[in-house]
Amino acid sequence: MSEKHTSHRSLASIAGIVAIATLISKVFGLVREQVIAAAFGVGPVVNAYAYAYIIPGFLLILLGGINGPFHSALVSVLSKRDKSEAAPLVETVTTLVSGILLLVAIFLVIFAPVLIDLVAPGLSATPNGEEVRLIAIRQLQIMAPMAVLAGLIGIGFGTLNASDQYWLPGISPLFSSLAVIAGLGGLALFLGNDLLNPEYARLGGMVLAEGTLLGAILQWLVQLYAQARSGLGKFRLRFQFSHPGVKEVLRVMAPATLSSGMLHINVYTDLFFASYINNAAAAMKYANLIALTPLGIISNMILVPMLPVFSRLAAPENWEELKERIRQGLLLSALTMLPLTAILVPLAFPVVRFIYQRYAFDHAALEVVAPVLMAYGLGMFFYLGRDVLVRVFYALGDGQTPFRISIVNIFLNAILDYILMNAFQTPGLILSTIGVNITSMAVMLWLLNRKLNGLPLWEWGKILSILIGGTFLAGLGSWGSNQLWEQWLGYSNLLLETGQILFPSLIAFVIFFTVASWLRLPELAILVTRIRNKLKI
């Protein structure tokens, strides 16, 4: 913050802390999803929860997430001010934000039935649709206070990061997972193992929502305790709205909130159309977590170090080096994401079976979720590649272009959802998102090509084409070895199930990186070095 509180951590050290904390949180998140899958499968409770969580989850990601507008605004303002100013500034912002979001929470409670009908209009046309709707309404009312907690958590993230505290904010989301796991464990003890008991659906939906709310409360309380100990403000009313720092925070926060919100709308467009397909929301929820767990961890390794590098090279005299860094970001994305495509697409059924298939999550649920995971696997590189290019525009001081592209993408995504849903059902919704990401990348590369006086797009395209070809060969190797394993050894126990995933994955990695090494890419050497450094942490 000031000279009295200066960060001495290197960028690599910060990235390492964030990556490890993210890994731990995502592992607990995966365990939480396994418990939910075992308890409810892809039935009404999980489908209802997917719709009920849309608005609270949107607010939690938008306002409470790392790199979200509240986080970014607090970091940018507090880092330039003396630590003595932090407490009154943070407490005033907390008072203002809490008052506004309390009204939002009350609105969610009162108008929950209307909101569920708006986000999931197709429920009435699906089996068990009315049951799903009623559960979702009650879940949304229970989780409504998360609107307030989202803002408080975002403020806590920013305040602690500005004071060079990264570990606790990064790991605090695991409390939400622990609360849900504990709640469902208590439900199992109360109702026993009779999964056909109708009380599971009635009480289970409430426990799931209550556990989510409790987890958010715990996440905030842990951050609040750390804030208070560091002298960065307590939870108390303060009305110094004329404070210059408060005005500065609001000037940064308001446009950033609007811009970030646009990036999340496509997700909810998909769920709007998913409401017309039986069990689509639950399938997307389970498959999404499998795909985003490695994506979230790897994106920290790539994006956290790259953004400040892009920013330092924003001046025209540095554009030649900036072009090299853009290539580096894209190829690092390809070298990390494309091997995952070669694994998740051909091994979707074994992976979903290994992670989820137990108790209520039966073979029928496997048949619903696995094709959705295959679709997610196809889009891994385009998701991360788009994020790299968005950060180039931010580094150049151009936040308007990504914002305008995201507005157009909302309409494009809706059109593709409608077309591809009719052709491919639930996987079609994921394919539409991939189409949007590919289009976004193409438009941003075209604009950067003009803005930076030319990019070597043909050279980059040839490299990416070869890597995509290597992905296809690696996927064939993975698929073939999986077929041989299943025919010769089967998957009758945990050891064989594990081997059915690890052995084909190893084959895929060997084939892909053999192709990549033939290209003699300096980015491959960078990737190897980063992995070695991470393993030493």
C-alpha positions as CSV (number, residue, x, y, z in Angstrom):
1,M,0.0,0.0,0.0
2,S,2.5,2.6,1.2
3,E,6.1,2.6,2.1
4,K,5.1,1.0,5.4
5,H,3.5,-1.9,3.6
6,T,5.3,-2.7,0.4
7,S,5.0,-6.1,-1.4
8,H,8.3,-7.9,-1.7
9,R,6.9,-10.9,-3.4
10,S,7.9,-11.5,-7.0
11,L,5.2,-12.0,-9.7
12,A,6.2,-15.6,-10.0
13,S,5.8,-16.2,-6.3
14,I,2.4,-14.5,-6.3
15,A,1.3,-16.6,-9.3
16,G,2.5,-19.7,-7.5
17,I,0.5,-18.9,-4.4
18,V,-2.6,-18.3,-6.4
19,A,-2.1,-21.4,-8.4
20,I,-1.7,-23.7,-5.3
21,A,-4.7,-22.1,-3.6
22,T,-6.8,-22.5,-6.7
23,L,-5.7,-26.1,-7.0
24,I,-6.7,-26.9,-3.4
25,S,-10.1,-25.1,-3.8
26,K,-10.9,-26.9,-7.0
27,V,-10.0,-30.3,-5.6
28,F,-12.5,-29.6,-2.8
29,G,-15.0,-28.4,-5.3
30,L,-14.6,-31.6,-7.3
31,V,-15.2,-33.7,-4.1
32,R,-18.3,-31.6,-3.5
33,E,-19.6,-32.4,-6.9
34,Q,-18.9,-36.1,-6.4
35,V,-21.0,-36.0,-3.2
36,I,-23.8,-34.2,-4.9
37,A,-23.7,-36.6,-7.8
38,A,-23.8,-39.6,-5.5
39,A,-26.8,-38.2,-3.6
40,F,-28.9,-36.9,-6.4
41,G,-27.5,-38.1,-9.8
42,V,-29.0,-35.9,-12.6
43,G,-32.4,-35.7,-11.1
44,P,-34.7,-32.8,-10.1
45,V,-32.6,-31.5,-7.2
46,V,-29.5,-30.9,-9.2
47,N,-31.4,-29.4,-12.2
48,A,-33.3,-27.1,-9.8
49,Y,-30.0,-26.1,-8.1
50,A,-28.4,-25.2,-11.5
51,Y,-31.2,-22.8,-12.2
52,A,-31.6,-21.4,-8.7
53,Y,-27.8,-20.7,-8.5
54,I,-27.8,-18.7,-11.8
55,I,-28.3,-15.3,-10.1
56,P,-26.5,-15.8,-6.8
57,G,-23.7,-17.6,-8.7
58,F,-23.5,-14.8,-11.2
59,L,-23.2,-12.2,-8.4
60,L,-20.6,-14.3,-6.6
61,I,-18.4,-14.6,-9.7
62,L,-19.0,-11.1,-10.9
63,L,-18.6,-9.2,-7.6
64,G,-16.8,-11.7,-5.4
65,G,-14.4,-13.3,-7.8
66,I,-10.7,-12.7,-8.0
67,N,-10.0,-10.2,-10.8
68,G,-13.6,-9.2,-10.5
69,P,-14.6,-5.4,-10.5
70,F,-14.7,-5.1,-6.7
71,H,-11.4,-6.9,-6.3
72,S,-9.7,-4.9,-9.1
73,A,-11.1,-1.5,-7.9
74,L,-10.0,-2.0,-4.3
75,V,-6.5,-3.2,-5.4
76,S,-6.0,-0.3,-7.8
77,V,-7.0,2.3,-5.2
78,L,-5.6,0.9,-2.0
79,S,-2.2,0.1,-3.5
80,K,-1.7,3.8,-4.1
81,R,-2.7,5.0,-0.6
82,D,-1.2,4.9,2.9
83,K,-2.3,2.0,5.0
84,S,-3.9,4.4,7.6
85,E,-6.5,5.3,5.0
86,A,-7.5,1.7,4.3
87,A,-9.9,1.0,7.2
88,P,-12.2,4.0,6.8
89,L,-12.2,3.6,3.0
90,V,-13.0,-0.1,3.1
91,E,-15.7,0.3,5.8
92,T,-17.4,3.1,3.8
93,V,-17.4,1.1,0.6
94,T,-18.7,-1.9,2.6
95,T,-21.5,0.1,4.0
96,L,-22.5,1.5,0.6
97,V,-22.3,-1.8,-1.2
98,S,-24.1,-3.8,1.5
99,G,-27.0,-1.3,1.5
100,I,-27.4,-1.6,-2.3
101,L,-27.0,-5.4,-2.4
102,L,-29.4,-5.9,0.6
103,L,-32.2,-4.4,-1.6
104,V,-31.1,-6.9,-4.4
105,A,-31.4,-9.8,-1.9
106,I,-34.9,-8.7,-0.8
107,F,-35.9,-8.5,-4.5
108,L,-34.7,-12.0,-5.1
109,V,-36.7,-13.4,-2.2
110,I,-39.9,-11.7,-3.2
111,F,-39.7,-12.3,-7.0
112,A,-38.1,-15.7,-6.9
113,P,-41.0,-17.4,-8.8
114,V,-40.9,-14.8,-11.6
115,L,-37.1,-15.0,-11.9
116,I,-37.1,-18.8,-12.1
117,D,-39.7,-18.6,-14.9
118,L,-37.5,-16.1,-16.7
119,V,-34.3,-18.0,-16.5
120,A,-35.8,-21.5,-17.1
121,P,-39.0,-21.0,-19.2
122,G,-38.9,-24.4,-20.7
123,L,-39.3,-26.4,-17.5
124,S,-43.0,-26.9,-18.0
125,A,-42.2,-28.8,-21.2
126,T,-39.9,-31.4,-19.5
127,P,-40.6,-34.4,-17.3
128,N,-40.6,-33.4,-13.6
129,G,-40.5,-29.8,-14.7
130,E,-43.0,-28.5,-12.1
131,E,-41.1,-30.3,-9.3
132,V,-37.8,-28.8,-10.5
133,R,-39.4,-25.3,-10.6
134,L,-40.8,-25.5,-7.1
135,I,-37.5,-26.7,-5.7
136,A,-35.6,-24.0,-7.6
137,I,-37.8,-21.2,-6.3
138,R,-37.2,-22.3,-2.7
139,Q,-33.5,-22.7,-3.3
140,L,-33.2,-19.2,-4.8
141,Q,-35.0,-17.7,-1.8
142,I,-32.6,-19.5,0.6
143,M,-29.5,-18.3,-1.4
144,A,-30.7,-14.7,-1.9
145,P,-28.5,-13.3,0.9
146,M,-25.5,-14.4,-1.2
147,A,-26.2,-11.1,-3.2
148,V,-24.8,-9.2,-0.2
149,L,-22.1,-11.7,0.6
150,A,-20.8,-11.6,-3.0
151,G,-20.0,-7.9,-2.6
152,L,-18.5,-8.4,0.8
153,I,-16.3,-11.3,-0.4
154,G,-15.1,-9.2,-3.4
155,I,-14.2,-6.3,-1.1
156,G,-12.3,-8.7,1.1
157,F,-10.4,-10.2,-1.9
158,G,-9.3,-6.8,-3.0
159,T,-8.4,-5.5,0.4
160,L,-6.3,-8.5,1.4
161,N,-4.6,-8.6,-2.0
162,A,-3.7,-4.9,-1.8
163,S,-2.0,-5.7,1.5
164,D,0.0,-8.5,-0.1
165,Q,-2.1,-11.3,1.3
166,Y,-2.9,-13.9,-1.4
167,W,-3.1,-17.3,0.3
168,L,-6.3,-16.9,2.5
169,P,-8.4,-15.2,-0.3
170,G,-7.3,-17.8,-2.8
171,I,-8.1,-20.8,-0.6
172,S,-11.3,-19.4,1.1
173,P,-13.8,-20.8,-1.5
174,L,-13.1,-24.3,-0.1
175,F,-15.3,-23.4,2.9
176,S,-18.3,-23.4,0.6
177,S,-17.5,-26.9,-0.6
178,L,-16.9,-28.1,3.0
179,A,-20.3,-26.7,4.1
180,V,-22.2,-28.5,1.3
181,I,-20.3,-31.8,1.9
182,A,-21.1,-31.6,5.6
183,G,-24.8,-30.7,5.0
184,L,-25.3,-33.6,2.6
185,G,-23.4,-35.9,5.0
186,G,-25.8,-34.9,7.7
187,L,-28.8,-35.6,5.4
188,A,-27.5,-39.1,4.6
189,L,-27.2,-39.8,8.4
190,F,-30.7,-38.5,9.0
191,L,-32.4,-40.3,6.1
192,G,-30.2,-43.3,5.7
193,N,-29.1,-44.9,2.4
194,D,-32.6,-45.1,0.9
195,L,-32.0,-42.9,-2.2
196,L,-35.6,-43.6,-3.4
197,N,-37.0,-41.9,-0.2
198,P,-39.0,-38.8,-1.5
199,E,-37.6,-36.8,1.4
200,Y,-34.3,-36.8,-0.4
201,A,-35.7,-34.5,-3.1
202,R,-37.7,-32.3,-0.7
203,L,-35.0,-31.9,2.0
204,G,-32.0,-32.4,-0.2
205,G,-32.7,-29.3,-2.3
206,M,-33.0,-27.2,0.8
207,V,-29.8,-28.7,2.4
208,L,-27.9,-28.0,-0.9
209,A,-29.0,-24.3,-0.9
210,E,-28.4,-23.9,2.8
211,G,-24.9,-25.4,2.6
212,T,-24.1,-23.1,-0.3
213,L,-25.2,-20.0,1.7
214,L,-23.4,-21.2,4.8
215,G,-20.2,-21.7,2.8
216,A,-20.4,-18.1,1.5
217,I,-20.9,-16.8,5.0
218,L,-17.8,-18.7,6.2
219,Q,-15.8,-17.5,3.3
220,W,-16.6,-13.9,4.2
221,L,-16.1,-14.3,7.9
222,V,-12.6,-15.8,7.4
223,Q,-11.7,-12.8,5.2
224,L,-13.2,-10.3,7.6
225,Y,-11.1,-11.8,10.5
226,A,-7.9,-11.4,8.4
227,Q,-8.9,-7.8,7.5
228,A,-9.5,-6.8,11.1
229,R,-6.2,-8.4,12.3
230,S,-4.4,-6.4,9.6
231,G,-6.0,-3.1,10.5
232,L,-7.8,-3.0,7.1
233,G,-11.3,-2.4,8.4
234,K,-14.1,-4.1,10.3
235,F,-17.7,-4.8,9.5
236,R,-19.3,-1.6,10.8
237,L,-21.3,1.3,9.4
238,R,-19.3,4.3,8.1
239,F,-20.8,7.0,5.9
240,Q,-17.9,8.9,4.7
241,F,-19.2,8.8,1.1
242,S,-17.3,12.1,0.2
243,H,-14.0,10.5,0.9
244,P,-11.8,10.9,-2.3
245,G,-10.8,7.2,-2.2
246,V,-14.4,6.1,-2.1
247,K,-15.2,8.1,-5.1
248,E,-12.2,6.7,-6.9
249,V,-13.2,3.1,-6.0
250,L,-16.7,3.8,-7.4
251,R,-15.3,5.3,-10.6
252,V,-13.3,2.1,-11.3
253,M,-15.9,-0.3,-10.0
254,A,-19.0,0.8,-11.9
255,P,-17.8,0.4,-15.5
256,A,-15.8,-2.7,-14.6
257,T,-18.9,-4.3,-13.2
258,L,-20.9,-3.6,-16.4
259,S,-18.1,-4.9,-18.6
260,S,-17.5,-8.1,-16.5
261,G,-21.2,-8.8,-16.4
262,M,-21.4,-9.0,-20.2
263,L,-18.7,-11.8,-20.2
264,H,-20.9,-14.0,-18.0
265,I,-24.3,-13.6,-19.8
266,N,-23.5,-16.3,-22.5
267,V,-23.4,-18.9,-19.7
268,Y,-26.9,-18.0,-18.7
269,T,-28.1,-17.9,-22.3
270,D,-27.0,-21.5,-22.5
271,L,-29.0,-22.4,-19.4
272,F,-32.1,-20.6,-20.7
273,F,-32.1,-23.0,-23.7
274,A,-31.1,-25.9,-21.5
275,S,-34.4,-25.6,-19.6
276,Y,-36.1,-27.0,-22.7
277,I,-34.0,-30.2,-22.5
278,N,-34.5,-32.8,-19.7
279,N,-31.6,-33.0,-17.3
280,A,-29.5,-30.6,-19.5
281,A,-28.6,-28.2,-16.6
282,A,-27.3,-31.0,-14.4
283,A,-25.3,-32.5,-17.2
284,M,-23.7,-29.1,-18.0
285,K,-22.9,-28.5,-14.3
286,Y,-21.1,-31.8,-13.8
287,A,-19.2,-31.7,-17.1
288,N,-18.3,-28.1,-16.7
289,L,-16.5,-28.7,-13.4
290,I,-14.3,-31.5,-14.9
291,A,-13.3,-29.2,-17.8
292,L,-12.8,-26.1,-15.8
293,T,-10.7,-27.6,-13.0
294,P,-7.5,-28.0,-15.1
295,L,-8.4,-25.0,-17.2
296,G,-8.6,-22.8,-14.1
297,I,-5.3,-24.0,-12.7
298,I,-3.4,-23.7,-16.0
299,S,-4.9,-20.3,-16.9
300,N,-3.4,-18.9,-13.7
301,M,0.1,-20.2,-14.8
302,I,-0.3,-18.5,-18.1
303,L,-2.5,-15.4,-17.6
304,V,-1.2,-14.1,-14.3
305,P,2.4,-13.6,-15.5
306,M,1.4,-12.5,-19.0
307,L,-0.8,-9.5,-18.2
308,P,1.9,-7.3,-16.7
309,V,4.2,-8.2,-19.5
310,F,1.6,-7.1,-22.1
311,S,1.2,-3.8,-20.2
312,R,4.9,-3.0,-20.2
313,L,5.0,-3.5,-23.9
314,A,2.0,-1.3,-24.8
315,A,4.0,1.6,-26.2
316,P,4.4,1.6,-30.0
317,E,8.2,1.3,-29.8
318,N,7.7,-2.1,-28.0
319,W,5.1,-3.6,-30.4
320,E,7.5,-6.0,-32.1
321,E,8.2,-7.6,-28.7
322,L,4.5,-7.4,-27.8
323,K,3.8,-9.5,-31.0
324,E,6.2,-12.1,-29.8
325,R,4.5,-12.2,-26.4
326,I,1.1,-12.5,-28.0
327,R,2.4,-15.5,-29.9
328,Q,3.8,-16.9,-26.7
329,G,0.5,-16.6,-24.9
330,L,-1.4,-18.3,-27.7
331,L,1.0,-21.1,-28.2
332,L,1.3,-21.7,-24.4
333,S,-2.5,-22.0,-24.4
334,A,-2.4,-24.5,-27.3
335,L,0.4,-26.5,-25.7
336,T,-1.5,-26.9,-22.5
337,M,-5.1,-27.1,-23.7
338,L,-4.9,-29.2,-26.8
339,P,-3.5,-32.3,-25.0
340,L,-6.5,-32.0,-22.7
341,T,-8.7,-32.1,-25.7
342,A,-7.0,-35.3,-26.9
343,I,-7.8,-36.8,-23.5
344,L,-11.3,-35.5,-22.6
345,V,-12.9,-36.2,-26.0
346,P,-12.0,-39.9,-26.4
347,L,-12.0,-40.6,-22.7
348,A,-15.1,-38.8,-21.6
349,F,-17.0,-41.9,-20.6
350,P,-14.2,-43.4,-18.5
351,V,-13.5,-40.0,-16.9
352,V,-17.1,-39.3,-16.0
353,R,-17.6,-42.9,-14.7
354,F,-14.4,-42.6,-12.6
355,I,-15.4,-39.3,-11.0
356,Y,-19.1,-39.5,-10.6
357,Q,-20.7,-43.0,-11.1
358,R,-21.7,-44.2,-7.7
359,Y,-25.0,-44.5,-5.8
360,A,-27.6,-42.2,-7.5
361,F,-25.3,-41.4,-10.4
362,D,-26.0,-44.5,-12.5
363,H,-25.2,-45.6,-16.0
364,A,-28.1,-43.6,-17.4
365,A,-26.6,-40.4,-15.8
366,L,-23.3,-41.3,-17.4
367,E,-24.9,-41.5,-20.8
368,V,-26.2,-38.0,-20.3
369,V,-23.1,-36.3,-18.9
370,A,-20.2,-37.9,-21.0
371,P,-21.3,-36.4,-24.4
372,V,-21.4,-33.0,-22.8
373,L,-17.9,-33.4,-21.5
374,M,-16.7,-34.3,-25.0
375,A,-18.1,-31.0,-26.3
376,Y,-16.4,-29.1,-23.5
377,G,-13.1,-30.9,-24.4
378,L,-13.3,-29.6,-28.0
379,G,-13.3,-26.0,-26.8
380,M,-10.5,-25.9,-24.2
381,F,-7.9,-24.0,-26.4
382,F,-10.4,-21.5,-27.8
383,Y,-11.6,-20.5,-24.3
384,L,-8.1,-19.8,-23.0
385,G,-6.9,-18.3,-26.3
386,R,-9.7,-15.8,-26.2
387,D,-8.8,-14.8,-22.7
388,V,-5.2,-14.1,-23.7
389,L,-6.3,-11.8,-26.5
390,V,-8.7,-9.9,-24.3
391,R,-5.9,-9.1,-21.9
392,V,-3.8,-7.8,-24.8
393,F,-6.6,-5.2,-25.5
394,Y,-6.7,-4.3,-21.7
395,A,-2.9,-3.8,-21.7
396,L,-3.3,-1.5,-24.7
397,G,-5.8,0.6,-22.7
398,D,-8.7,-0.6,-24.9
399,G,-11.5,-2.0,-22.8
400,Q,-14.2,-1.0,-25.2
401,T,-13.3,-3.4,-28.0
402,P,-13.7,-6.6,-25.9
403,F,-16.9,-5.1,-24.4
404,R,-18.4,-4.5,-27.8
405,I,-17.4,-8.0,-29.0
406,S,-19.1,-9.5,-25.9
407,I,-22.3,-7.6,-26.7
408,V,-22.4,-9.0,-30.2
409,N,-21.5,-12.5,-28.8
410,I,-24.6,-12.5,-26.7
411,F,-26.8,-12.4,-29.8
412,L,-24.5,-14.8,-31.7
413,N,-24.6,-17.3,-28.9
414,A,-28.4,-17.2,-28.7
415,I,-28.7,-17.9,-32.4
416,L,-26.2,-20.8,-32.3
417,D,-27.8,-22.2,-29.2
418,Y,-31.2,-22.4,-31.0
419,I,-29.7,-24.0,-34.1
420,L,-27.3,-26.4,-32.4
421,M,-29.6,-27.4,-29.6
422,N,-32.1,-28.7,-32.2
423,A,-29.3,-30.6,-33.9
424,F,-27.3,-32.0,-31.0
425,Q,-29.4,-31.4,-27.8
426,T,-27.3,-30.5,-24.7
427,P,-23.8,-30.9,-26.4
428,G,-25.1,-28.4,-29.0
429,L,-25.2,-25.7,-26.3
430,I,-21.5,-26.2,-25.6
431,L,-20.7,-26.2,-29.3
432,S,-22.4,-22.9,-29.7
433,T,-20.1,-21.4,-27.0
434,I,-17.1,-22.8,-28.8
435,G,-18.3,-21.2,-32.0
436,V,-18.6,-17.8,-30.2
437,N,-15.1,-18.2,-28.8
438,I,-13.6,-19.0,-32.2
439,T,-15.4,-16.0,-33.7
440,S,-14.1,-13.8,-30.9
441,M,-10.6,-14.9,-31.4
442,A,-10.8,-14.3,-35.2
443,V,-12.2,-10.8,-34.8
444,M,-9.7,-9.8,-32.1
445,L,-6.7,-11.2,-34.1
446,W,-7.9,-9.2,-37.1
447,L,-8.3,-6.0,-35.1
448,L,-4.9,-6.5,-33.4
449,N,-3.4,-7.1,-36.9
450,R,-4.6,-3.7,-37.9
451,K,-3.8,-2.0,-34.5
452,L,-0.2,-3.3,-34.2
453,N,0.7,-2.7,-37.9
454,G,0.6,-6.4,-38.8
455,L,0.9,-9.8,-37.1
456,P,2.5,-12.9,-38.5
457,L,-0.9,-14.6,-38.7
458,W,0.1,-17.0,-41.5
459,E,3.1,-18.3,-39.5
460,W,1.0,-18.7,-36.3
461,G,-1.7,-20.4,-38.3
462,K,0.7,-23.0,-39.7
463,I,2.0,-23.8,-36.2
464,L,-1.5,-24.1,-34.7
465,S,-2.6,-26.2,-37.6
466,I,0.2,-28.7,-37.0
467,L,-0.6,-28.7,-33.3
468,I,-4.2,-29.4,-34.0
469,G,-3.2,-32.2,-36.3
470,G,-1.1,-33.5,-33.4
471,T,-4.1,-33.3,-31.2
472,F,-6.1,-35.4,-33.7
473,L,-3.4,-38.1,-33.8
474,A,-3.1,-38.0,-30.0
475,G,-6.8,-38.4,-29.6
476,L,-6.8,-41.4,-31.9
477,G,-4.0,-42.9,-29.9
478,S,-5.9,-42.2,-26.7
479,W,-9.1,-43.7,-28.1
480,G,-7.4,-46.8,-29.5
481,S,-5.5,-47.6,-26.3
482,N,-8.7,-47.0,-24.3
483,Q,-10.5,-49.6,-26.5
484,L,-7.8,-52.1,-26.0
485,W,-7.7,-51.6,-22.3
486,E,-11.5,-52.0,-22.0
487,Q,-11.5,-55.2,-24.1
488,W,-8.5,-56.9,-22.5
489,L,-8.6,-55.7,-18.9
490,G,-12.0,-54.0,-18.3
491,Y,-12.7,-51.6,-15.5
492,S,-14.1,-53.9,-12.8
493,N,-12.2,-52.2,-9.9
494,L,-10.7,-48.9,-8.9
495,L,-7.2,-49.8,-10.0
496,L,-8.4,-50.8,-13.5
497,E,-10.6,-47.7,-13.8
498,T,-7.6,-45.5,-12.9
499,G,-5.4,-47.3,-15.4
500,Q,-8.0,-47.0,-18.1
501,I,-7.6,-43.2,-17.8
502,L,-3.9,-42.9,-17.1
503,F,-2.5,-45.2,-19.7
504,P,-4.4,-43.7,-22.7
505,S,-3.7,-40.2,-21.3
506,L,0.1,-41.0,-21.3
507,I,-0.2,-42.2,-24.9
508,A,-1.9,-39.0,-25.9
509,F,0.7,-36.8,-24.2
510,V,3.6,-38.8,-25.8
511,I,2.1,-38.4,-29.3
512,F,1.1,-34.7,-28.9
513,F,4.5,-33.6,-27.5
514,T,6.4,-35.6,-30.0
515,V,4.7,-33.6,-32.7
516,A,5.2,-30.4,-30.8
517,S,8.9,-31.1,-30.2
518,W,9.4,-31.6,-34.0
519,L,8.4,-27.9,-34.4
520,R,11.2,-26.8,-32.0
521,L,9.0,-24.2,-30.4
522,P,10.6,-21.9,-27.8
523,E,7.2,-21.8,-26.1
524,L,7.6,-25.6,-25.3
525,A,10.8,-24.9,-23.5
526,I,9.1,-22.1,-21.5
527,L,6.3,-24.5,-20.6
528,V,8.7,-27.2,-19.4
529,T,10.6,-24.6,-17.3
530,R,7.4,-23.3,-15.7
531,I,6.2,-26.8,-14.8
532,R,9.6,-27.6,-13.3
533,N,9.5,-24.4,-11.2
534,K,5.9,-25.1,-10.0
535,L,6.9,-28.6,-8.9
536,K,9.7,-27.1,-6.8
537,I,7.2,-24.8,-4.9
